[in-house]
Amino acid sequence: MRIALAFAEVGTVVARAVVFPIVVWLALSVAAGAQEVTKVINGETIEVDGVGKVRLLGIDAGDPAVRFGPSGPARPPRSGPDRPPPPLITGSIAVKPESASGDALKRLVLGKRVRLEYDEAADKDGGTRRAYVFLEDDTLVNAEMLRAGHARVDTSRPFSSLDQFKELEAEARADFRGLWADVEKR
């Protein structure tokens, strides 16, 4: 009886010695997969601690920080010798520090831990890495930006969720959400 009890105790000690490190290793690997977002550069690009710049795969926020355009109503043409001719080039350059899509992305991810998943089909150009960005509750940030209408689908390169993303954009457009809100006015 004592021998059986001794073997049971040794088995428990060995099991603890083997199982505990495995559990700790698994917990650390899951935690290592999540990094904190330190900066939102624009509506489609974030900076992740330990990774650097990452573009949200499959979306195009299309809200540039610098806009070029007319400075106001067109001037009337010259009507006589006492009026100078209108300038050949008119317009303005507006620097817009914030954007609606950038603000939405900040609310979603800034200061939060995220998990990045890369799509090999879309990551061939060697530039800024493109990834699916997941929050800790497994919310896909790329899809949320489309669902809320803060971005369009980027069809410039193939990726595995293209069809799903097109459906989300169509729903946002049909419900006039985000950038689609003023579509009726055009």
N, C-alpha and C positions, 0 to 999 in steps of 0.2 A: 504494500500500500504506500509506504514511504517513497519507494522508488518511483511509482506512478505519479505521486504528488510532486516529487522533485522534477520529473520530466515535464509536467504541466507548467511548473513555475519557469523552467528554462525556456519552454516554448512561448510563454507569455512575454518574457524578457526579449527573446529573439524577435518575436512579432512586433513588439513596440520599437525595437531598435531598427527594424526594417521599414515598418509602416510609417512611423513618425517622420523620418527624413523625406519619404516620398510625398507625404501630405504637405510638408513645408515647401518642398521644391515645386509642387504643383501650384500652391498658393502664390509663391513668388513669381512663377512664370506667368500666371494670369495677371498679376499686378504689373509685371514688366511690359505686358502688351498694351497697357494704357499709359498715355503720356498727356501732359497738361498743355492746353492751348495757351500760348503766351501773348499772341498778337493776332488780330484780324487785319489783314492788309487791305482787302477789298471784299466784295460780295462773293468771291469764289476762291480766295486764297487765304490760308491761315499759316501761322508759324507755330510749330509744335516743338516743345522742349525735347532736346535730344535727337530731333529729326531734321528740323529746318523748315523751309517753305514747302507747303503742300497745297496743290490745287484740288478742289472738290471735283472728282471725276464726273463727267457727263453733264455739267451745268455751265451756263454762261450767264453771268450776272448782267453783263451789258450796260453797266452804269459807270462810265469812265469818270475819273476825277477831273480831267481837263476836257472842256467842251469848246468847240469852235462854232460860231454861228453869227447871224446878223445882229447888229447892235441896236436895231430898232426899225421903224418904218423906212422904206426907201425914200431917199430925198428926191424932190422934184427936179426935173432936168433944168439946165440953165435956160433962163428966159430972156436974157438981154446982156448988153456989153457991160453993165454995171455990176453984174453978179459973177462971182468966180465960178469956174467949172466945178462940178462935183468931183470928189476924189475918185480915183480909179479903183481903189480897193477900200472896202469898208467892212466892218465886222467887229467882233470882240472875242476875247479869250476869257472864259470864266473858269476859275479854279474852284472846284467844289470839294471841300474837305470831307464831307460825309455823304453817304448814299443810303437810300432805303434798303437796298440789299445788304450793304455792309453793316448797317445797324441791326438788321434781322439776324445776320450771321453772328454778330457780337452777342446778341441776347441768347442765341442758341449755344455757343461754344466757349466764349472767352472765359478763361479761368477754370474751365471744366476739364476733366480727364476724358480723353477720347481713345478709341482704338482705330487703327488705320488698316484697311485691307486694300491691297494693290491688285489691279487687273492687268495681267500680262499683255493682253491684246492692245491696251491703250497706252502702255508705258514704253513706247519704242523710240521716242524722239530724243531722249536723254536730257531734256530740259527740266523744269520744275516737275517733281514727282506728282502724279495724279493718283488720288485714292478715294475709296469710299470711306467716309468718316462716320464712326458710330459713337454715340454717347454711352455712358455706363449702363443705361437701361435698354441698350440695343436699338435705340432710335437711329435710323439712317439720316444723317443731317442733309446729305445731298437730296434725298427724296423730300424732306421737309421743306427745303428751300423751293423746290418745284411745286409742292402741294400748296404752299402759301402764296405762290405767284411771285416770288422774289427773284426768280431766275428762269431762263429758257433752257431747253435741252441743247447741249453742244453736240452737234452731229458731225463735227470736223474729223472725228476718228471713231472707229468702232469700239464698243465696250459691251459687256455682257448684259447690262440692265437697260439697254437702249429702249426696248419696247415698253417696259414698265415705266420708264421716265417719260416717254412720249404720252402715255396714258395720264400720268399725273399732271403734265403740262396742259393737256386738253381739258382736264377737269377744272384746273385753275382758270383757264381761259373761258370756259363755259360759265363759271360762277363769277367772272369778273373780279378775281382776287389779285392783289398786289399790282404788278405792272400792267395787268390786264384790266384794271379798274376803269381806266379812261378810254378803253377801246371803242365804246359806243360813241364817244365824242369826236372821233377821227373821221 
